[in-house]
Amino acid sequence: MTGLLVFSTFILGYQVFMIYKNQKALHEGGGIVNSFTQHSSMVRVTAVLVLLSISFTIWTYNAFGNVALVNIPVIGYLLIMMYNHSRKVTVAAKGLFFNGRFIEWSHISQVDIIDNSSIRLSLKGDKYKIYVIDKVDSIGQLQKAIRYQMKK
């Protein structure tokens, strides 16, 4: 049980480090050009998982005692994921920030609109690595802003 606690704490620490790293990259990425609201379904899914995890933790704590403490880093990880997916899509001077990631313009090779509210980003150097930004308000303006910043 201790190994699982150490592992889940390590994963939680890594996520906190990635938030710090990407937030620092966003601040160093030049000024914010524009921001777009994203209504990701991951927020709802993660909120349900957080509620289930909290109820499971309370149940196991009442039944088994301290064994339930293993779930606390998992709940923290889920809260971080919910935070990352609830943030706005931000177009900065040196890159794009979405879902807790910062990608520089030099790493993006192609931008496509998938449907009325989603964009697909293909990365240079790896044809299998793509990111999808879904349920974004004013998708046409986001695509124009991305293409304009990529041409600079």
Phi, psi and omega in degrees: 000327180294323179298320178294321178295317179296317180297312181293327176292322177298315179297318178297316178298320178297319179296320177296318177298319180293324175298314179299314182297314181289326177294320177295319178295324178294318179291327178276351184279020181086185181288155177283123182276313182200157176229145181230138180284137179239131179252071184286138177287345178297332179295315180293316180298316181293323178297319177296318179296323177296314179297318177295320179294319178295316179294322177295321179296317178296318179296314181290329177294318178293327183272320189238352178086226189293350178299332182292344182295343177297330184285343184297314175296329177294318177296320176299317178299316179296322177295322177295318178296321178295320177297314181299318184278349179267354181282161180284155171280121186244125174265116179252173182293328184249001181178187183239133180244121179205147177048036178081010180242149172238122180239126179287153181299328182292344180267351182265127180259327185211144178233123180230145171270125182276307176220201185291348184220012183230147178234142176246129177252125174259138182260150178288146174086343180217100185289347180265353182261110178230156174237140177244126174255111186251159177053056179257135174289146180048064184296325179295318178294323177296316179297318178297318180296319179295312181296323178295316181291328179291330180285337183297000000 
